Amino acid sequence: MKELIEYIATSIVNSPEEVKVKEARAGDSVIVQLKVGSEDVGKVIGRQGRVAQAMRSLLKVASMKKGLRANLEIE
C-alpha cells in the first residue's frame, strides 16, 4: 500500500525526489503518511480535496483486499 501512494504522488508532483511515504501498522489498521515538498502540497490535495480523496479511496480498496483498514495522512 505504501508503494501505491508513493507511485501516485511521484506521478503528480514536480519534485518527485521530495516525496516521502511512511507506513505504520497497528493490528488490522494501517496509517500511511505522505510528505511532499511545500510547493507540491496543492497538487497532492487538489481542488476541494478531490485528488486526496481519490488517493484515500484507492488506498481503502487496496487495504480491504488484504483485510486491513487504511488511513492516509498528508503532511
VOPAGU-2260 file (C-alpha; in pm, 1 decimal, decimal comma):
REM VOPAGU-2260
SITE   aa  ch    i         X         Y         Z
SITE  MET   A    0       0,0       0,0       0,0
SITE  LYS   A    1     292,5     228,5      65,1
SITE  GLU   A    2     409,5     169,5    -290,4
SITE  LEU   A    3      69,0     260,2    -433,3
SITE  ILE   A    4      60,7     600,6    -263,6
SITE  GLU   A    5     426,0     663,8    -349,8
SITE  TYR   A    6     361,4     586,9    -717,8
SITE  ILE   A    7      58,4     816,1    -735,6
SITE  ALA   A    8     230,6    1102,7    -552,7
SITE  THR   A    9     551,0    1089,3    -757,9
SITE  SER   A   10     343,3    1093,7   -1077,2
SITE  ILE   A   11     160,7    1412,0    -972,8
SITE  VAL   A   12     427,7    1636,6    -817,8
SITE  ASN   A   13     701,1    1847,0    -980,5
SITE  SER   A   14     970,4    1729,3    -734,1
SITE  PRO   A   15     932,7    1350,3    -702,7
SITE  GLU   A   16    1258,7    1324,5    -506,6
SITE  GLU   A   17    1092,0    1507,8    -214,0
SITE  VAL   A   18     811,7    1251,7    -178,6
SITE  LYS   A   19     839,2    1050,9     143,5
SITE  VAL   A   20     593,4     780,2     243,3
SITE  LYS   A   21     584,0     604,1     580,4
SITE  GLU   A   22     361,3     315,9     680,6
SITE  ALA   A   23     268,7     233,1    1040,0
SITE  ARG   A   24      70,3     -76,8    1132,2
SITE  ALA   A   25    -125,6    -135,1    1449,5
SITE  GLY   A   26    -321,5    -459,0    1447,3
SITE  ASP   A   27    -552,6    -461,7    1147,4
SITE  SER   A   28    -519,5     -90,5    1072,6
SITE  VAL   A   29    -256,4      88,2     865,7
SITE  ILE   A   30    -168,5     457,5     866,6
SITE  VAL   A   31      11,2     580,9     555,5
SITE  GLN   A   32     182,7     917,7     598,9
SITE  LEU   A   33     264,8    1116,6     284,5
SITE  LYS   A   34     506,9    1408,0     292,3
SITE  VAL   A   35     576,1    1621,1     -15,8
SITE  GLY   A   36     758,2    1947,3     -85,0
SITE  SER   A   37     585,2    2269,2      15,1
SITE  GLU   A   38     524,3    2376,0    -345,7
SITE  ASP   A   39     357,4    2040,7    -430,6
SITE  VAL   A   40     107,4    2021,9    -143,5
SITE  GLY   A   41    -163,7    2184,8    -354,2
SITE  LYS   A   42    -119,5    1932,0    -632,6
SITE  VAL   A   43    -149,1    1637,9    -394,9
SITE  ILE   A   44    -459,5    1777,8    -225,4
SITE  GLY   A   45    -622,4    1900,2    -546,8
SITE  ARG   A   46    -919,4    2130,8    -592,4
SITE  GLN   A   47   -1156,0    2094,3    -298,6
SITE  GLY   A   48    -954,9    1788,7    -190,9
SITE  ARG   A   49   -1054,1    1572,6    -485,4
SITE  VAL   A   50    -708,6    1424,9    -554,0
SITE  ALA   A   51    -655,3    1346,5    -185,1
SITE  GLN   A   52    -999,1    1186,5    -164,1
SITE  ALA   A   53    -928,5     974,5    -472,8
SITE  MET   A   54    -598,8     858,0    -321,8
SITE  ARG   A   55    -779,3     768,0       2,9
SITE  SER   A   56   -1041,1     572,4    -191,9
SITE  LEU   A   57    -778,6     372,0    -379,6
SITE  LEU   A   58    -594,0     305,6     -55,0
SITE  LYS   A   59    -910,0     179,8     112,5
SITE  VAL   A   60    -986,0     -55,1    -175,9
SITE  ALA   A   61    -631,6    -194,8    -169,0
SITE  SER   A   62    -643,1    -241,1     207,6
SITE  MET   A   63    -983,3    -413,1     201,2
SITE  LYS   A   64    -841,1    -675,6     -34,8
SITE  LYS   A   65    -585,3    -756,4     236,5
SITE  GLY   A   66    -838,9    -745,4     519,1
SITE  LEU   A   67    -698,3    -425,1     668,7
SITE  ARG   A   68    -823,6     -72,9     738,8
SITE  ALA   A   69    -613,9     209,4     599,9
SITE  ASN   A   70    -596,3     584,1     651,6
SITE  LEU   A   71    -395,0     841,8     456,7
SITE  GLU   A   72    -238,4    1143,6     628,6
SITE  ILE   A   73     -89,6    1419,7     415,6
SITE  GLU   A   74     170,7    1633,4     590,9
